[in-house]
Amino acid sequence: MDAFTAGILQRIRNTEAELDRARASGDDFLADVEQAQLEDLQRLASEHGVEVTAAGT
């Protein structure tokens, strides 16, 4: 696994965790921000041929 792939997958995992925390705390604004960031990261991964197989994606 190259550095880009490892980095993007780690960023996706971190963002998923932050999204879960935002939802659990009831912070709708932060959840929206994290969801948008997650979608951007998933798009970026897809554009570079990185398969994302994480829960919730």
Secondary structure, 3 states (H helix, E strand, C coil): CCHHHHHHHHHHHHHHHHHHHHHHHCCHHHHHHHHHHHHHHHHHHHHCCCCCCCCCC
